[in-house]
Amino acid sequence: MSLPRPLVRIALIGTVLAGLVAGGAGIASAHVSVSSPDASKGGFGKVVFRVPNESDTAHTVKLAIQMPPKTPFASVSVQPVPGWTVTETQTAVNPPLKDDDGNSISSAVSVVEFDAVAGGGIAPGQFQEFALSVGPFPDADSVSFSAVQTYSDGTSVAWIEPTVEGQAEPEHPAPTLTLAAASSSEGAAPASSSATHDHGTATADSSSAPVSLALFFAILALVVALAGVVLAWRAFRRTVSS
């Protein structure tokens, strides 16, 4: 069975990585990175890929993101980016996945590809963020993606190298996302809610001191400033009188 075109492209780029790096002379060292405000083990969340343009002369015109092949996501949705089109590639998964409703899912998104509209893209000295909503995340400490960044001059950079703990960071590390611990179960909600309420009260009380202190210094600064104005005015009057 033939692989989808984006997967073939990623495999080829991974194979000829050295050649592509050599062809990308003049490219700096900023990395394609991934972050999330809410990714946790077993949960759903938003993942944001930050893509800096590393070329001094060419635009970034394409970004292909490969989902983790060993732990495919049952759900993948794309946040539209003005000036870019999106193509999703589906791949069969075996065994099938389960969604939130318990339905069986026999295929999942394996590659999301963003293409800049003609004449557009990420200009030199700029960056762009691309966001996906995915899940559920695996029960793991982190999850890595592969990404291929293509420039208007035909050069590409494959961000696919694994980062190994205790070793120096590779030249083209794969974007890796650290996952937070799984959220508490619903059974523990009442206690958690009570603790949150107490903590919120304590936070409000403790925050009043810094606010009051800041207000005190603001008033003090105003008084000093007014005193300076008064002194300056008196000195001016003495000068005029003399």
Rosetta blueprint (number, residue, H / E / L):
1 M L
2 S L
3 L L
4 P L
5 R H
6 P H
7 L H
8 V H
9 R H
10 I H
11 A H
12 L H
13 I H
14 G H
15 T H
16 V L
17 L H
18 A H
19 G H
20 L H
21 V H
22 A H
23 G H
24 G L
25 A L
26 G L
27 I L
28 A L
29 S L
30 A L
31 H L
32 V L
33 S E
34 V E
35 S E
36 S L
37 P L
38 D L
39 A L
40 S E
41 K L
42 G L
43 G L
44 F L
45 G E
46 K E
47 V E
48 V E
49 F E
50 R E
51 V E
52 P E
53 N L
54 E L
55 S L
56 D L
57 T L
58 A L
59 H L
60 T E
61 V E
62 K E
63 L E
64 A E
65 I E
66 Q E
67 M L
68 P L
69 P L
70 K L
71 T L
72 P L
73 F L
74 A L
75 S E
76 V E
77 S E
78 V E
79 Q L
80 P L
81 V L
82 P L
83 G L
84 W E
85 T E
86 V E
87 T E
88 E E
89 T E
90 Q E
91 T E
92 A E
93 V E
94 N E
95 P E
96 P E
97 L E
98 K E
99 D L
100 D L
101 D L
102 G L
103 N L
104 S E
105 I E
106 S E
107 S E
108 A E
109 V E
110 S E
111 V E
112 V E
113 E E
114 F E
115 D E
116 A E
117 V L
118 A L
119 G L
120 G L
121 G L
122 I E
123 A L
124 P L
125 G L
126 Q L
127 F E
128 Q E
129 E E
130 F E
131 A E
132 L E
133 S E
134 V E
135 G E
136 P L
137 F L
138 P L
139 D L
140 A L
141 D L
142 S E
143 V E
144 S E
145 F L
146 S E
147 A E
148 V E
149 Q E
150 T E
151 Y E
152 S L
153 D L
154 G L
155 T L
156 S E
157 V E
158 A E
159 W E
160 I L
161 E E
162 P L
163 T L
164 V L
165 E L
166 G L
167 Q L
168 A L
169 E L
170 P L
171 E L
172 H L
173 P E
174 A L
175 P L
176 T E
177 L E
178 T E
179 L L
180 A E
181 A L
182 A L
183 S L
184 S L
185 S L
186 E H
187 G H
188 A H
189 A H
190 P H
191 A H
192 S H
193 S H
194 S H
195 A H
196 T H
197 H H
198 D H
199 H H
200 G H
201 T H
202 A H
203 T H
204 A H
205 D H
206 S H
207 S H
208 S H
209 A H
210 P H
211 V H
212 S H
213 L H
214 A H
215 L H
216 F H
217 F H
218 A H
219 I H
220 L H
221 A H
222 L H
223 V H
224 V H
225 A H
226 L H
227 A H
228 G H
229 V H
230 V H
231 L H
232 A H
233 W H
234 R H
235 A H
236 F H
237 R H
238 R H
239 T H
240 V H
241 S H
242 S L
